[in-house]
């Protein structure tokens, strides 16, 4: 029996606070999930939500899925109706998906208090709905809601629900930890005591105890061959089992063939793309796919990684489409400096004096509040300076920034920069929507005649942080400037007690790094 990866990002994941998918968003997410190679995509609840009804209609015409089967989600028939007469069941068939997922009550307390029906009628609701949909040619999955809570309360009745769904023709019966309160040992015990072939079961875990991924893996180790999850763990309350962590563990730790060939390395890309569509910043520390998932800060780690990357990486980052990163901080040793420099295209092998000088300089600057973890361009300049390979593009005579609040309420910043380039003095003045923007515009205006390549440098983000131990308006600040230059991204850092000076230092690093990357071709009027 084949292993099944069932994604419910578009249904259960959409219940996360702050997520609202449009139909276009849902179509885009479905395409990405298919590229990742999941076997099933649960698209929503047709009939109950007009947006989901529209999604399934458009999906039939617009989605050309290579790997996934589209699934409509709904509930068993209402008490007292036949499945054929229930409008909600009819809406599931009208969605025209090859497969349907049904939620069914598996906890006797929910049957009596929430559904307000009898235990026998609930069993009939499960059996009738499944047999009706199977007779209509649909593959049917039954999600036993509150299975683990119900099994602890009345194991005999919960087992009857599972058996009735299988008897009716359900392809898999999914055991749901709906309240997310279970631990891995409880998952294993319940599956073992249930006495049903685990290959016919599935696992759906919420993350209220931060055990959703572990609970899902425990279910698989107990014999379950169907797992459910959501992209990045999106979902109600603390969320669902993170599909990417689940798949990564199953494929790379248990060696299970859970995805088609070539799909696992799409993991990081798909994770980040779905985060963008959801308008949620990617979790930098997310397992497997996070930007920091394979980032190393300690010098001890870097020393070992220099010998063999596997010594401090639990898997090869490229297997999931990620990369290893070496972070440069006060904790960095010579090995970290060498590895990070190599990552940036600077070979310091066999240059112990330079390595020591750079390491000492980094530690000295970080003690003053500088940070090079996220400022690769500034770190590259620091290394090049130690190599004697950086020529200042200009000498500063002075700069001035003023902020004017005009009678009409407009607030305008103006900057004047006086610099010397190759012995030639130049002055430039520019306005901006803030002091840093005005300073950036004026400096570039002064330099672009000499360095035409700077016309393609663009400031795209600006971050300010008050350093720990600093207080009030006289606090020391750290500024990070993110820029793009010829499709490359670069980040630079500046630290000073004056926020404008800190910004100036970061801006100058950005300009200098861009010119270093451009080489002599960037210099038009200078004879060097």
C-alpha positions in Angstrom: 0.0 0.0 0.0 1.4 3.4 -1.1 2.4 6.1 1.4 0.2 9.2 1.2 1.1 12.8 1.9 -2.2 14.8 2.3 -1.9 18.6 2.4 -4.6 20.7 4.0 -3.0 24.2 3.8 -6.0 25.6 1.9 -8.6 24.3 4.3 -7.2 23.7 7.8 -4.2 26.0 7.3 -6.5 28.9 6.2 -8.0 28.9 9.7 -4.8 30.5 11.1 -5.5 34.0 12.5 -4.4 36.6 10.0 -4.6 34.4 6.8 -7.2 35.2 4.2 -6.7 33.6 0.8 -8.4 34.9 -2.3 -9.4 32.4 -4.9 -6.3 33.5 -7.0 -4.2 32.9 -3.9 -5.6 29.4 -3.4 -4.9 28.5 -7.0 -1.3 29.7 -6.7 -0.8 27.8 -3.5 -2.2 24.6 -5.1 0.3 24.9 -7.9 3.2 25.2 -5.5 2.0 22.2 -3.4 1.8 20.2 -6.6 5.3 21.2 -7.5 6.4 20.0 -4.1 4.9 16.6 -4.9 2.1 16.1 -2.3 -0.3 13.4 -3.2 -3.5 15.2 -2.1 -4.5 18.8 -1.9 -7.6 19.6 0.3 -9.0 22.7 -1.3 -11.7 23.7 1.1 -15.4 23.2 1.9 -17.7 23.7 -1.1 -21.2 24.6 -0.4 -20.3 25.9 3.1 -18.0 28.7 1.7 -18.8 30.5 -1.6 -15.1 31.2 -2.1 -14.3 27.5 -1.9 -17.1 26.6 -4.3 -15.6 29.1 -6.7 -12.1 27.7 -6.2 -13.1 24.2 -7.1 -14.9 25.5 -10.2 -11.8 27.4 -11.4 -9.4 24.6 -10.4 -11.1 22.2 -12.8 -10.4 24.6 -15.7 -7.1 26.2 -14.6 -5.0 23.7 -12.7 -3.0 21.1 -14.5 -1.8 19.1 -11.6 1.1 16.7 -12.2 1.3 14.9 -8.8 -1.6 15.8 -6.6 -5.3 14.7 -6.4 -7.7 17.5 -5.6 -9.9 16.9 -2.5 -13.1 18.6 -1.4 -13.9 18.7 2.3 -17.2 18.4 4.1 -19.1 16.6 6.8 -21.2 13.5 7.1 -24.9 13.9 6.4 -27.1 15.6 8.9 -29.0 13.5 11.4 -32.5 12.5 10.1 -31.6 13.0 6.4 -30.4 10.6 3.8 -27.0 11.3 2.2 -28.6 11.6 -1.2 -31.0 14.3 0.2 -28.4 16.3 2.1 -27.5 19.6 0.2 -24.0 19.7 1.8 -23.2 16.2 0.5 -24.6 17.2 -2.9 -22.2 20.2 -2.9 -19.3 17.8 -2.3 -20.2 15.9 -5.4 -20.8 19.1 -7.4 -17.2 20.1 -6.7 -16.3 17.2 -9.1 -13.1 16.3 -7.2 -11.7 12.7 -7.5 -11.6 12.5 -3.7 -13.6 13.7 -0.7 -12.6 14.1 2.9 -15.4 13.8 5.5 -15.2 15.0 9.1 -17.0 12.6 11.5 -17.5 12.7 15.2 -15.4 10.0 17.0 -15.8 11.2 20.6 -19.1 10.1 22.2 -19.3 13.3 24.1 -19.3 15.4 20.9 -21.9 13.1 19.4 -24.3 13.6 22.3 -23.5 17.3 23.2 -22.5 18.9 19.9 -24.4 16.9 17.3 -27.2 16.2 19.8 -27.9 12.8 18.3 -27.6 9.2 19.4 -24.5 7.1 19.1 -26.2 4.8 16.6 -27.4 7.6 14.4 -23.9 9.0 14.3 -22.6 5.6 13.1 -25.3 5.6 10.5 -24.4 9.1 9.3 -20.8 7.9 8.7 -21.8 4.7 7.0 -24.5 6.2 4.8 -22.4 9.2 3.6 -19.3 7.1 2.8 -21.3 4.5 0.9 -23.1 7.1 -1.1 -20.0 8.9 -2.1 -18.1 5.7 -3.0 -21.1 4.7 -5.1 -20.7 8.0 -6.9 -17.1 7.0 -7.8 -15.3 9.1 -5.2 -12.3 8.2 -3.2 -13.3 8.9 0.4 -11.2 9.8 3.5 -12.8 10.0 6.9 -11.3 12.4 9.4 -12.3 11.1 12.9 -12.5 14.3 14.8 -11.3 14.2 18.4 -10.2 10.6 17.9 -7.6 10.5 20.7 -9.7 12.4 23.2 -12.6 10.1 22.4 -10.5 7.0 22.6 -9.4 7.9 26.1 -13.0 8.6 27.1 -14.8 5.6 25.5 -12.4 3.4 23.4 -15.1 1.0 22.4 -17.3 3.6 20.7 -14.5 5.4 19.0 -13.3 2.1 17.6 -16.8 1.5 16.2 -16.7 4.8 14.3 -13.4 3.8 12.7 -14.6 0.3 11.8 -17.9 1.7 10.4 -16.0 4.1 8.1 -13.8 1.3 6.8 -16.7 -1.1 6.4 -18.5 1.6 4.2 -15.5 1.8 1.9 -13.3 4.7 3.2 -9.8 4.5 1.7 -8.2 5.8 4.9 -9.6 6.7 8.3 -7.6 9.6 9.7 -7.0 9.8 13.4 -7.3 13.5 14.4 -5.7 15.0 17.5 -8.1 17.9 17.1 -7.3 19.7 20.4 -3.6 19.1 19.9 -3.2 17.8 23.5 -1.6 14.4 22.8 2.0 13.4 23.3 3.9 10.9 21.1 3.6 8.0 23.6 -0.2 8.5 23.7 -0.3 8.4 19.9 1.6 5.1 19.7 -0.5 3.5 22.5 -3.8 4.5 21.0 -2.9 3.1 17.5 -1.6 -0.1 19.0 -4.7 -0.6 21.2 -7.1 0.3 18.5 -6.6 -3.1 16.9 -7.1 -1.9 13.3 -4.6 -2.4 10.5 -2.5 0.8 10.8 -1.9 0.8 7.1 -5.6 1.8 6.7 -5.2 4.8 9.0 -4.0 8.3 8.7 -2.7 11.0 11.2 -3.8 14.6 11.5 -2.1 16.5 14.4 -2.7 20.0 15.8 0.3 21.7 17.5 -1.1 22.8 20.8 1.7 21.0 22.7 4.3 21.7 20.1 4.2 17.9 19.4 2.3 17.9 16.1 5.4 16.8 14.0 6.6 14.3 16.6 3.1 12.9 17.0 2.8 12.4 13.2 6.2 10.7 13.1 5.1 8.5 16.0 2.0 7.4 14.1 4.1 6.5 11.0 6.5 4.5 13.2 3.4 2.7 14.5 2.5 1.7 10.9 0.3 4.5 9.6 0.8 5.2 5.9 -1.1 8.5 5.5 0.0 11.8 7.0 -1.7 15.2 6.9 -0.1 18.6 7.5 0.0 22.2 6.3 2.6 24.3 4.7 4.8 25.9 7.4 2.5 24.5 10.1 -0.3 27.1 9.4 -3.5 26.5 11.2 -5.9 27.4 14.0 -4.4 28.2 17.4 -0.7 27.2 17.4 -1.3 25.5 14.1 -1.0 22.1 12.5 1.9 19.7 11.9 4.4 21.4 9.6 4.2 19.5 6.4 7.8 20.3 5.4 9.2 19.1 8.7 7.1 15.9 8.5 8.1 15.2 5.0 11.8 16.0 5.7 11.8 13.6 8.6 10.1 10.8 6.8 12.3 11.1 3.7 15.6 11.9 5.2 15.4 10.2 8.6 13.2 7.2 7.9 14.1 6.8 4.3 10.5 6.6 3.1 9.6 7.3 -0.5 7.0 10.0 0.3 7.5 12.3 -2.6 8.2 11.8 -6.3 11.8 12.0 -7.5 13.2 15.6 -7.7 10.5 17.2 -5.5 12.2 17.2 -2.0 14.7 19.8 -3.1 11.8 22.2 -3.9 10.9 22.3 -0.2 12.6 25.6 0.8 11.4 27.5 -2.3 7.8 26.3 -1.9 7.8 27.1 1.8 8.9 30.7 1.2 6.6 31.2 -1.8 3.6 30.1 0.2 4.6 32.4 3.1 4.7 35.3 0.7 1.2 34.5 -0.6 -0.1 34.2 3.0 1.6 37.5 3.7 3.4 36.0 6.7 7.2 36.5 7.1 9.0 33.2 6.8 10.1 31.7 10.1 13.9 32.1 9.8 14.4 29.3 12.4 12.0 26.8 10.9 13.4 23.3 10.6 14.8 22.3 7.2 13.6 25.4 5.3 14.4 28.4 7.6 17.1 30.8 6.6 18.9 29.9 9.9 18.2 26.1 9.7 21.8 25.5 8.6 23.5 28.6 10.0 26.5 28.2 12.2 27.7 30.9 14.6 30.1 29.2 17.1 33.8 29.1 16.1 33.9 25.5 17.3 31.3 24.5 14.8 33.1 26.3 12.0 36.4 24.5 12.8 34.7 21.2 12.4 32.7 22.2 9.3 35.9 23.3 7.6 37.0 19.6 7.9 33.7 18.1 7.0 30.3 19.9 6.8 28.4 16.8 7.9 30.0 17.1 11.4 27.6 19.9 12.3 24.8 19.5 9.7 22.2 16.8 10.3 21.5 16.6 6.6 22.9 18.1 3.5 21.1 21.4 3.2 20.9 21.1 -0.6 18.6 18.1 -0.3 15.8 20.4 0.8 16.8 23.3 -1.4 18.5 25.2 1.4 22.1 26.4 2.0 24.6 26.3 4.8 25.6 29.7 6.2 28.5 30.8 8.4 27.7 33.7 10.7 30.3 36.2 11.6 30.1 37.4 15.2 32.2 37.9 18.3 32.0 34.1 18.7 33.7 33.6 15.3 37.1 32.0 15.2 39.6 31.8 12.3 37.8 28.9 10.8 34.5 30.8 10.7 36.3 33.8 9.0 37.9 31.5 6.4 34.6 29.7 5.6 32.6 32.8 5.4 35.2 34.6 3.3 35.2 31.6 0.9 31.4 31.8 0.7 31.8 35.4 -0.4 34.4 34.5 -3.0 37.5 35.5 -0.9 40.1 32.9 -0.4 42.0 33.3 2.9 43.5 29.8 2.9 47.2 30.0 3.9 47.0 33.5 5.2 47.0 33.1 9.0 48.0 36.7 9.6 45.0 38.1 7.7 42.7 35.6 9.4 43.8 36.7 12.8 43.6 40.4 11.9 40.0 40.0 10.6 38.9 37.9 13.6 40.3 40.4 16.0 38.7 43.3 14.1 35.3 41.6 14.1 35.5 41.0 17.8 36.6 44.5 18.5 33.8 46.0 16.4 31.1 43.7 17.8 32.1 44.8 21.3 31.1 48.3 20.2 27.7 47.2 18.9 28.5 46.2 15.3 27.0 43.0 13.9 28.0 41.3 10.7 25.6 38.3 10.9 23.3 39.9 8.4 25.7 42.3 6.8 27.7 40.2 4.3 28.7 43.2 2.2 30.3 45.1 5.1 32.1 41.9 6.2 33.4 41.4 2.7 34.8 45.0 2.7 36.4 44.3 6.1 38.2 41.3 4.7 39.2 43.1 1.5 40.6 45.9 3.7 42.8 43.4 5.6 44.0 42.1 2.2 44.8 45.7 1.1 42.3 45.4 -1.7 39.9 48.3 -0.9 40.4 51.8 -2.3 38.1 54.4 -0.9 36.0 55.7 -3.8 36.0 59.2 -2.3 37.3 61.4 0.5 34.6 63.1 2.6 35.0 66.8 3.3 31.6 67.1 5.0 27.9 66.4 4.9 24.9 68.2 6.3 21.3 67.1 6.7 18.4 69.4 7.6 14.7 68.6 8.2 12.2 71.4 7.4 8.6 71.4 8.6 6.8 73.7 6.2 3.7 75.8 6.9 1.5 73.5 4.8 2.5 70.5 7.0 4.9 69.0 4.6 8.1 67.7 6.1 11.1 67.7 3.7 14.7 66.6 4.3 17.6 68.1 2.4 21.2 66.9 2.4 24.3 68.5 1.1 27.5 66.4 0.5 31.0 67.7 -0.2 33.5 65.1 -1.3 36.8 64.8 -3.2 37.1 62.1 -5.9 40.5 61.6 -7.6 41.6 65.1 -6.5 38.4 66.7 -7.8 36.1 68.4 -5.3 32.3 68.1 -5.9 29.2 69.3 -4.1 25.7 67.8 -4.4 22.4 68.7 -2.7 19.2 66.5 -2.8 15.9 66.3 -1.1 14.3 63.1 0.2 11.4 61.8 2.2 13.6 61.5 5.2 17.2 62.4 6.2 18.7 59.1 5.2 16.9 59.1 1.8 18.1 62.6 1.2 21.7 61.7 2.2 21.6 58.7 0.0 20.4 60.8 -3.0 22.9 63.5 -2.5 25.9 61.1 -2.2 24.9 59.2 -5.3 24.3 62.4 -7.2 27.9 63.5 -6.3 29.4 60.1 -7.3 27.5 59.0 -10.3 29.4 61.2 -12.7 32.6 59.4 -11.7 31.1 56.0 -11.2 28.2 55.4 -13.6 27.7 51.9 -12.3 26.1 53.4 -9.2 23.0 54.4 -11.2 21.9 50.8 -10.8 22.3 50.7 -7.1 19.0 50.9 -5.2 18.3 51.1 -1.5 15.4 48.7 -0.8 15.2 48.4 3.0 16.4 50.3 6.1 16.4 49.0 9.6 17.3 50.7 12.9 17.9 49.1 16.2 18.6 50.6 19.6 21.5 48.7 21.1 21.1 46.9 24.4 22.2 49.0 27.3 21.4 52.2 25.4 18.6 54.5 26.5 16.4 57.3 25.2 17.2 59.7 22.4 20.9 59.6 23.1 21.1 55.8 22.5 23.7 54.2 20.3 22.0 52.8 17.2 22.8 50.1 14.7 21.6 50.6 11.1 21.2 47.9 8.5 20.8 49.0 4.9 19.7 46.5 2.2 20.4 47.4 -1.4 20.2 45.8 -4.8 22.9 46.1 -7.5 22.7 44.4 -10.9 20.2 41.8 -9.5 22.4 41.1 -6.5 21.3 41.8 -2.9 23.7 43.3 -0.4 23.4 44.3 3.2 25.7 46.7 5.1 25.9 47.9 8.7 26.7 51.1 10.5 26.9 51.9 14.2 27.1 55.3 15.9 25.6 57.4 18.6 24.1 59.6 15.9 21.6 57.8 13.7 22.4 59.8 10.7 26.1 59.0 11.0 25.3 55.3 11.5 23.2 55.5 8.3 26.0 57.3 6.5 28.5 54.5 7.4 26.1 51.8 6.1 25.4 53.8 2.9 29.1 54.3 2.2 29.8 50.6 2.6 27.0 49.8 0.1 28.4 52.2 -2.5 32.0 50.9 -1.9 30.9 47.3 -2.1 29.0 47.9 -5.4 32.1 49.5 -6.9 34.3 46.7 -5.7 32.0 44.2 -7.4 32.1 46.4 -10.6 35.9 46.6 -10.7 37.8 49.1 -12.8 35.0 49.2 -15.4 32.9 51.1 -12.9 35.3 54.0 -12.9 34.9 56.4 -15.8 36.9 59.5 -14.9 39.5 58.1 -12.6 42.8 56.9 -13.9 43.2 54.0 -11.6 
